[in-house]
């Protein structure tokens, strides 16, 4: 999905105002929490930067031992 800088700016403004509704990429969105809004902003920023992954995204693998 192609986002614009305007989408990110609108969402930042909504977060700053403390509202739970925002119009992003032409769609009216209702967020359940501030965490949802921040996650969406991270996704938009990642899309705009061209990385495809949100900032701070990493992959981890579990390590186990045989208990010895």
C-alpha positions as a Python dict, from the first residue, in 0.01 Angstrom:
ca = {
    (1, 'X'): (0, 0, 0),
    (2, 'X'): (142, 336, -96),
    (3, 'X'): (135, 594, 181),
    (4, 'X'): (223, 961, 155),
    (5, 'X'): (405, 1193, 392),
    (6, 'X'): (70, 1365, 441),
    (7, 'X'): (-74, 1037, 577),
    (8, 'X'): (206, 1018, 834),
    (9, 'X'): (161, 1385, 927),
    (10, 'X'): (-214, 1342, 976),
    (11, 'X'): (-165, 1039, 1197),
    (12, 'X'): (103, 1219, 1402),
    (13, 'X'): (-140, 1509, 1450),
    (14, 'X'): (-415, 1269, 1561),
    (15, 'X'): (-177, 1108, 1812),
    (16, 'X'): (-76, 1451, 1943),
    (17, 'X'): (-442, 1552, 1984),
    (18, 'X'): (-527, 1226, 2160),
    (19, 'X'): (-803, 1129, 1919),
    (20, 'X'): (-878, 770, 1822),
    (21, 'X'): (-1000, 840, 1467),
    (22, 'X'): (-790, 938, 1167),
    (23, 'X'): (-811, 950, 790),
    (24, 'X'): (-514, 765, 641),
    (25, 'X'): (-467, 705, 269),
    (26, 'X'): (-827, 807, 203),
    (27, 'X'): (-975, 569, 461),
    (28, 'X'): (-1141, 657, 790),
    (29, 'X'): (-973, 455, 1065),
    (30, 'X'): (-1072, 396, 1425),
    (31, 'X'): (-796, 275, 1653),
    (32, 'X'): (-845, 73, 1968),
    (33, 'X'): (-549, 222, 2148),
    (34, 'X'): (-257, 460, 2129),
    (35, 'X'): (-31, 158, 2073),
    (36, 'X'): (-230, 71, 1757),
    (37, 'X'): (-186, 425, 1629),
    (38, 'X'): (189, 421, 1697),
    (39, 'X'): (229, 84, 1525),
    (40, 'X'): (43, 213, 1219),
    (41, 'X'): (266, 520, 1215),
    (42, 'X'): (575, 295, 1225),
    (43, 'X'): (441, 96, 931),
    (44, 'X'): (371, 413, 732),
    (45, 'X'): (719, 548, 806),
    (46, 'X'): (876, 218, 702),
    (47, 'X'): (681, 227, 376),
    (48, 'X'): (791, 585, 312),
    (49, 'X'): (1156, 506, 384),
    (50, 'X'): (1147, 211, 146),
    (51, 'X'): (1279, -40, 397),
    (52, 'X'): (956, -239, 412),
    (53, 'X'): (1011, -318, 780),
    (54, 'X'): (919, -96, 1073),
    (55, 'X'): (1211, 75, 1249),
    (56, 'X'): (1349, -145, 1523),
    (57, 'X'): (1216, -461, 1362),
    (58, 'X'): (1438, -760, 1419),
    (59, 'X'): (1418, -1136, 1397),
    (60, 'X'): (1521, -1354, 1687),
    (61, 'X'): (1560, -1727, 1714),
    (62, 'X'): (1513, -1929, 2029),
    (63, 'X'): (1816, -2111, 2162),
    (64, 'X'): (1787, -2417, 2373),
    (65, 'X'): (2025, -2656, 2540),
    (66, 'X'): (1992, -3013, 2638),
    (67, 'X'): (2005, -2910, 3004),
    (68, 'X'): (2352, -3054, 3059),
}
